[in-house]
Amino acid sequence: MFGKNKKGGAHHKGDSHRSLQLITDKGMPFGYVEAYKSLRTNLDFMAGSMDVHTLVITSTVPEESKSNVAVNLALTLAESGKKVALVDCDLRKPVLHRYLKAGHNVKGVSNVLSNQCTLDEALQELKEMNLTFLPAGTPPPNPSEMLSQPQMQAMVNTLREKFDVVIFDAPPVSVVTDAAVIGRYVDGAMFVVRSDYAPADAVRGAVKKLQDAGVRVLVV
């Protein structure tokens, strides 16, 4: 469903600097936009029956269009009138601030967790997208340890109170443990799999790694 590509799989050199394929862009295929609307409908049912309002999005390996899914899901939810926050939790190599043109050297998650600023000072209103964005912030020397602090749970709880849905974009599971750490604070995880890319065994292993850490994997 996500990140479908032609056989042969790998991105060309330089694709790591590609722009997002937003559902709001002109010329997006009907099926592409409808796929996100279908996902939104499924999440609406989960929100009602399973009390899912905070969600971490991750993948097995880099380049599986995880961040693309995070942004488009946030946009789709916002289009339905929900108050949505998108949080960049890749404290090592944050990219969402660049994709969303939210400025450089901006305060974010790491600055809030280290008490360098308040949450309200770090939140950005992206009015054109009808979204609220929380950047990753200044890259810290110890991202996993920082995300494990009690302040992280407090921040998640505050965001849950402020917004209808909060989406956390986390690094791939095979790279670092951050997604598993964040997953313990939120209502569940969405796991993005790019077709013809990560080996099936690696995908199964990554999902099991999340589940073994106590994370509720809701959607693959």
C-alpha positions in Angstrom: 0.0 0.0 0.0 2.8 2.4 0.8 5.9 3.3 -1.1 5.2 1.0 -4.0 8.0 1.1 -6.6 8.9 -0.7 -9.8 10.8 -3.9 -9.6 14.4 -3.4 -8.9 13.8 -1.5 -5.7 16.7 0.6 -4.7 16.5 4.4 -4.8 18.9 6.2 -7.1 21.8 8.0 -5.6 20.6 11.4 -4.2 17.1 10.2 -3.6 17.6 10.8 0.1 17.1 14.5 -0.7 13.8 13.9 -2.5 10.8 15.9 -1.7 7.6 14.5 -0.2 4.8 13.2 -2.4 2.0 15.0 -0.7 -1.7 14.1 -1.3 -2.3 17.9 -1.6 0.0 18.2 -4.6 -1.6 18.6 -8.0 -1.6 15.5 -10.2 -1.4 12.9 -7.4 -3.0 9.7 -8.7 -6.5 9.0 -7.4 -5.5 5.7 -5.9 -2.7 7.2 -4.0 -5.0 9.8 -2.3 -7.7 7.2 -1.7 -5.3 4.8 0.0 -4.7 7.4 2.7 -8.4 8.1 3.1 -8.9 4.4 3.6 -6.2 4.3 6.2 -7.9 7.3 7.9 -11.2 5.4 8.0 -9.5 2.4 9.7 -7.8 4.7 12.2 -11.1 6.4 13.0 -12.5 3.0 13.9 -9.5 2.2 16.0 -9.8 5.6 17.8 -13.4 4.7 18.7 -13.0 1.0 19.6 -9.4 0.9 20.9 -8.8 4.4 22.1 -6.0 5.1 19.6 -5.1 8.8 19.5 -1.2 8.7 19.6 0.7 6.7 17.0 4.3 6.1 16.2 5.2 5.4 12.6 8.3 3.3 11.8 9.8 0.8 9.3 12.4 -1.9 9.0 15.1 0.0 7.2 15.7 3.5 5.8 14.2 4.6 2.5 10.8 2.9 2.9 8.8 6.2 2.6 8.0 6.2 6.3 8.2 10.0 6.7 6.1 10.4 3.5 3.4 8.2 5.2 3.6 10.1 8.4 3.0 13.5 6.7 0.3 12.4 4.4 -1.6 10.6 7.1 -1.4 13.7 9.2 -2.7 15.8 6.3 -5.5 13.3 5.6 -6.6 13.4 9.2 -6.5 17.2 9.3 -8.7 17.4 6.1 -11.4 15.6 8.1 -11.5 18.3 10.7 -9.3 16.7 13.3 -6.7 18.7 15.3 -3.5 17.0 14.4 0.1 17.2 15.6 3.0 15.8 13.7 6.2 15.1 15.8 9.6 14.4 14.3 11.2 11.9 16.7 14.3 11.2 14.6 16.7 13.1 16.8 19.7 11.9 14.9 19.0 12.8 11.3 15.8 14.9 11.3 14.3 15.7 7.9 10.7 16.7 8.4 11.6 20.4 9.1 13.3 20.5 5.7 10.5 18.7 3.9 7.9 21.0 5.5 10.0 24.2 5.1 9.7 24.8 8.9 13.1 26.5 9.2 16.6 25.4 10.3 18.1 25.3 13.8 14.5 25.4 15.3 13.6 24.3 18.8 11.9 20.9 19.1 11.6 17.6 20.9 15.2 17.5 22.3 15.0 21.1 23.5 11.7 20.5 25.3 13.0 17.3 26.9 16.2 19.1 28.1 14.1 22.0 29.5 15.7 24.5 27.1 12.2 25.6 26.0 8.6 24.9 26.7 6.4 22.7 24.5 4.3 25.6 23.4 7.4 27.5 22.4 8.6 24.6 20.2 5.2 23.9 18.5 4.8 25.4 15.0 1.5 26.1 13.3 1.7 25.1 9.6 -1.4 27.0 8.6 -1.4 26.1 4.9 -1.5 22.4 5.9 -3.8 22.9 8.9 -1.2 21.0 11.0 0.8 21.6 14.1 4.4 20.5 13.8 7.0 19.7 16.5 10.5 19.5 15.0 13.2 17.2 16.3 15.2 20.1 17.6 18.9 20.3 18.3 20.5 16.8 17.7 21.6 15.6 21.2 24.5 13.3 22.0 22.3 10.6 23.5 18.9 10.4 21.6 17.7 7.0 23.0 18.5 7.9 26.6 16.7 11.3 26.1 13.6 9.7 24.7 13.6 7.2 27.7 13.3 10.0 30.2 10.0 10.6 32.2 9.8 14.0 30.5 9.0 12.1 27.2 5.9 10.5 28.7 4.9 13.8 30.1 5.3 15.5 26.7 3.2 12.7 25.0 0.5 13.1 27.6 0.3 16.9 27.1 0.1 16.5 23.3 -2.6 13.9 23.8 -4.6 16.4 25.7 -4.1 19.2 23.2 -4.8 17.3 20.0 -7.2 14.7 18.6 -4.4 12.8 17.0 -0.6 12.9 17.5 1.7 11.2 15.0 5.3 10.5 15.9 7.7 9.8 13.1 10.5 7.6 14.4 13.7 6.1 12.9 13.7 2.6 11.4 13.7 -0.3 13.9 16.8 -2.0 12.4 18.9 1.1 12.9 18.2 2.2 16.5 15.8 1.4 19.4 14.1 4.7 19.4 10.8 3.5 17.8 10.5 0.8 20.5 11.2 3.4 23.2 8.5 5.8 21.9 6.1 3.0 21.3 5.8 2.3 25.0 4.5 5.9 25.5 1.9 5.9 22.8 -1.3 4.0 21.9 0.2 1.9 19.1 2.5 1.7 16.2 2.1 1.8 12.4 4.7 -0.2 10.5 5.5 0.9 6.9 6.7 -1.8 4.5 8.0 -0.8 1.0 7.3 -3.4 -1.6 10.3 -5.3 -3.1 12.7 -3.7 -0.7 13.4 -5.0 2.9 13.6 -8.8 3.1 10.5 -10.4 4.5 12.5 -12.0 7.3 13.9 -8.6 8.3 10.4 -7.2 8.3 9.0 -10.0 10.5 12.0 -9.6 12.8 11.5 -5.8 13.1 7.8 -6.2 13.9 8.6 -8.9 16.6 11.2 -6.6 18.1 8.6 -3.9 18.6 6.1 -6.4 20.1 8.7 -7.9 22.4 9.4 -4.4 23.7 5.7 -4.1 24.6 4.6 -2.0 21.7 1.1 -2.6 20.2 1.6 -2.9 16.5 -1.8 -1.8 15.0 -1.2 -1.4 11.3 1.3 -2.8 8.8 
